[in-house]
Structures are given as C-alpha cells and as structure tokens.
Amino acid sequence: EELSKKQATQEATIRKLRAQ
C-alpha cells in the first residue's frame, strides 16, 4: 500500500509539472 501511495504522489507531481 505504501508503494502505491508513493507512486500516486509521484504521478500527481508529474501531472502538475506537465500542467505548468
């Protein structure tokens, strides 16, 4: 579960960077 959460956070960060 921890890995999944970390992956989700990383994806969210990438999305934010791409949005910018």
N, C-alpha and C positions, 0 to 999 in steps of 0.2 A: 504493500500500500504506500509506503514512504516513497518508493521509487516512482510510482505512478504520480504521486503528488508533485514530486520534484520535476518530472517530465512535463506535467501540465503547466507548472510555473514557467518552465523554460519556454514552452510553446507560447504562453501569453506574452512573455517578454519579446520573443521574436515577432509576434504579431504587432506589438506596439512599435517596435523598430521599423517594421515594414510600413505601418500606417504613416509614420513620420516621413 
